[in-house]
Amino acid sequence: MDDNIIFIKLTEDMKRDINGFTVDPAVPLPVEKLPGKADYDPNDLSWEMIIAAMLKILAYDRDYKHADYYRQFIKAVKPDLFKEMTQVGIFKAGNKDFAIAEEIFLALEGLEPDDIPNMLNLARVYEEHAKTLKESGDECCEEEYNDKAYEIYKKALAKDPLNADTHFYAGAFFLNQSNYIKAKEHLSDYISLGDNEERKAAAQDIIDKLESHDLADTMFKEAYDFIRMDMLDKGIERIKEFIKDHEDIWNGWFVLGWGYRKAGHYKEGKEAFLKAQEYGCDTVDLLVELAACCMETGDLDLAEKCLKDALFKDGEDSRILINFGLLCLKKGDKEQAKSFFGTALELDPENKYAKKYLEELK
């Protein structure tokens, strides 16, 4: 239990009805202490403090013995709370305050365990957090939050297998994970179940592209998974097999380059990424990966060009700034490197690589 939460008991004369709910003095009420105060002051007591503590318990201790009572209490005292907090959670996620957004949606899940839209909001917070971690170069934590999103989608689908929105967002999630088989499956389900014609058209367009490029091929998925799990030799071998029959599809070359880069074979990685570029890939991921390989092979001019192109596409991707800093170090310009690392840290205060390099340059 949170150290900032204490429990109080009401006196019998405080028994009352609130919107049809009877307050039971026998049930201890949690109170969240005010920031900066070591102890609870009865003069500070408010419904907000009690509800905040109840929500924290519902967020992290779903099996707490008084959880059902707390749910009823909150709905009686603050009947519009779910809607209000949903809006706050979405706002916080949009501002990349992921820890606060996550706690809000976890609390709302504790309040309404069967609410599918809230589950989808939580999954998307995890996805956006993973994306930010990827941009900072933190691949391990990125995978952790993608796994959390995956578990939420599984839970939502188990709760309601026919919910169209779950299939749409799950399809988008798997598409971003390059799991094209699962993406196609869920987007197809959305087309069958959904009623948003614009979304259905977009889903069909994605499916058509996946089919025309054979990206729902088991071989591609296996190669991607091998490389993601650092089984690099197997992944590289598998994606090469895919490329034999799909030489003009950039996705295969990109995955090959990714495998080579992770294995430290930068020359081969550079060649594969250039092939991906030749066949139409022009994403920020491609430009950052290619720049990293170019720096390791000594092609600093091409690395700089790639990073400038990437920065033009997304000026707030901290990966680009970190790599610009590394490029400056390669050129011997420590002050300029500090500037790039500092800007990356401003954009992402939790960026461990920016912190590491700035510490080393002190």
N, C-alpha and C positions, 0 to 999 in steps of 0.2 A: 504494500500500500504506500502511496505517496506520503513523504514526511510532512508535506505542507497541509495534509488533510487531518483534521481531528473530528471526533464525534461528540455530539451534544444530545441530551435528552430533554424533551419538552415536558412541561408540567401538565397535569391533567386538565387544568383550566384552559389550555391552549388547543384542546380538541375542537375541531371545527370542520365544516364542509366548505370545500372550494370547488365550484363548478361541478357539483355532484360527486366529488372525491372527498372522503373523510380522512382528515389528518389523524394518524394514530400516534399518540405520545409514547407508546411502548417501543416504537421503532426509532432507534438512534439516527439522527440526521448528520450527514457529513458537512463539514465547513472547510472551505479553502482559506487558509490564513492570508491576510493582505501582504503584498510584497514589502519587505523591509521590516516586518514585525515578527519577533521571535515567538510570540505566543498569541493566542486568540483573545480578543477583547470583546465581551458581550455587547458593548456599545456600538461596535462596528457591524453587528450582525445584520445581514440583509438576505432577501430571497435569492439575489444574484450569487452571493457567496455559497449558499447551500446548493443551488442548481449547478454552479460551476464544479463543485466537488462531486455531485452526483454524476455529472457527465464524464468526469475523469474516471470515476469508478466504472461506469458503463463502457468506456472506451477500452480499458485495459483489464477488467476483471468481470467478464460476462457471466460467470457462475456465482457471483457474490450473492449471498443469501437474501438480501433485500433488493435485488436488482429490479424485480417486477414492481415492487412498491415504488421505487425511485422513478421508474418509467411513468407510472400513473400520476405520481406527484408532479413531475415536470410538465406533463401534458395538461394537468389541471391548472397549474400556476402560470404557465407560459404556453398557451395553446398554439401560438404562431412561431414558436422557437425553431422548429424543424426547418421551416421555410427561410426564416431569417438567417440561421446559421449556414444553411446551404449556400446562400448568396455570399456570405462572408468567406466561406471555404473556397468558393470559385474565385473570388477576388484575390484571396491570399495565394492560391495556386498560380493565378495569372501574374502575380508579382514575384513568383518563385520563392515565396515563403512556404516551402514544402513541409517543413516540420509542423507548422501551425495548421496548414491545410489538412495534413494527414491526421492530426489529432482531432480536428473538427469532424472529419468524415468518419473516423473510427467511433467518436462519441455518438454521432447520429446513427451509425450502424448499431451501436448498443441500444439506442433509443427505439429504433425501428429495424430490427434484424432482417426483416424480409423485404426491405425497400430496394428494389433493383436499381433505380436511377442513382441512389446514393452509392451503391456498390460500384457502379460504372464511374462515378465521380472519383472515388478512391483509387480505382485502377488507373484512371488517367493521370491522377497526381503522381502515382508511382512511375508511370511511363515518362512523364515530363521530368521527374527527378532523375530518372535513368538517363534521359537525353542530356541533361545538364552535366551529369557525371561523365558521360561519354565525351562531351565537349571539353571537359577538364583533363581528359586522359585517364580517368580512374575507371578502368575496364572491370575491375573486380567488383566494386560497389555498384557500377552500372548493371552488371548481371544480377546482383542481389535484388535491386529494385524491379528489374524486369521480371524476375522470378515471383516477386510479390504481386505484381500486376497479373501475371499468369494465374496465380492461385485465386485471385479475386474473380477473374473471368470464369474459372472452373466452378467456383462457388455459385456465381450468378446463373450459369447455365444449368447447374444441378437444381437450383431453386426453381427456375422457369426455363425449360429447354426451348420454348416457343417465343421467347422475348426477342423481337426483331432488333431492337437497339443493341442488345448484348451481342448478337451475331455481327452487326455492323462494326462495332468498336473492337470486338475480338478479331474480326477480319483485318482491320487496319493495324492492330497490334501485331498479328502474325506476319503481315506484309512487311512491317518495319523490322521484324526479326529475320527476314528472308526465309521464313517458313511458308513457302508459296503453296504447298499442298494444303495446310490448314487454313491459309488465307482464302484460297479458292473455295474451300468447303464452307466456311462461315459466310463469305460474301454471297455464295449461291443460296444459302439458307435465308439471308436477308432479302434477296430478291423474291423468294417465295413468300416470306412473312411480312415484309415491310410495306408501308403505304406512301412513303416519300418518293415521288417519281424521280426527283433530281438525284437522290442518293442511290436509287436503284439503277439509274443510268450510269452513274459513276462506278458502282460496283460491277456492272456488266462490262464496262470499258476495261477495268482492271483485269477481270477474268479473261477477256479476249486477248489482252496483251500477254498474260501469263501463258495461255494456251499456245499463242502464236510463237512464243519463244521457248516453249517446253520448260518453263521455269517451275512448273508443278511436277517436275521430274524427280523421282526418288534419289537418283544419283546426285543431283545438285544439293538436295537437302542433307544428304549424308555427308557430303564434302564440307558444307557449311558447318554442320554440327561437330565434325571431327576437328576443324580448325578452331572453332569457338572453345572447345574443351582442351585445346593445346595438344591434340593428337595430330601433330602437324604433318608428319610423313604420310599418314593415311589420308588426311584431308587433301594434300597436294596431289597425291596419286589419283584420288577420286575425281577431283575437279578437272584434272588433265583428261580423264576419260570423257567427262562431260563435254569439254571443249572440242574433242575430236569430232563430235557430231554437231557442234554448235559454235563453230569458230567465230561467227559474226555476231554473237550475243555478248555484250559488254559485261554482263553480270558474272559470267564464268571467269573472264580475265581479271575482274576486280577481286573475286574471291581467291584466285590464284596469287595475285599480288599481295593480298592480305596474309595469306599463308606464308609466303616467302618473307615478307617483312617481319612477321612474328618469329620466324625461324632465324632471322639475322642474315638472310641471303638478299642483301639490298640491291645488288645489281640485277638479279633475276626479278625481284619485286618491282623495280623501276621499269623494266621491260614489259612486265605484265600490265602494270598500270597505264603505261603509254598505249598498249594495245586496247585496253578498256576505253581510253580516251579516243582513240582512233575510231572505235565502233560506237561512239556517241555518248559516253559517260562524261558528265561535266558537273558532278556533285561536289559539295564541299568536302565530303569524306574522301573522294578520289584525289582532290587537290592537296589535302593535308597529308594523306598517305604517300602520294608521289613526292611531295616536298621532303618528307622524312627520309625516304629512300635516296633522294638526290643529295641531301646533306651528307649522308653516310658514304656516298660514292664520290663526293667532291664536286658535284655539279651544282654549285651554289647559285649560279645565275638562274637556272631553271627552277631551283627551289624557291628563290625569291619571286619569280614570276607566278608560280603556283600559289604562293601565299597571298600575293597581292590580288590575284583573281578570286581566291577564297574569301578574302576580307571584303571585297566588293559585293560578294553574294551574301555574306553574313558578318556584319561588323561587331556582333556581340558573342561570337563563338570563341571562347577563351583558348581552345586548342590552337587556333590560328595565331593568337598573340604569344602563346608559349613557344610555338615553333619559330615565330619571328625572333623571339629572344634567343633561342638556341642558334638560329642562323647568325645573329649578331655576335654571339660568342665564338662561332666558327670563324668569323671575320676579325675577331679580336677587339670588338667594340663593346666593352663591359657596361659602359654608362647607358648606351642605347638598349642593351639587353635588360638592364634594370628597369628602364622605362616600360618596356613591353611586359615584363613580369609583373610590375606594379599595376599596370592597367588591367591585366588579367585578374589580379587579385581584387581590384575594385569591382569588376564585373561579377566575380565569383569569390566571395570572401572565404569560402571553404576549399579553394583550389590548393591541394596539397603540393602540387608541382611548382606553382608560383611561389608558395611559401618556402619550399625547399631550395629553389634556385636563388631567391633573394637572400636567404640565410647564408648560402655558400658564397655570395658575392659581397657580403659585409666586409 
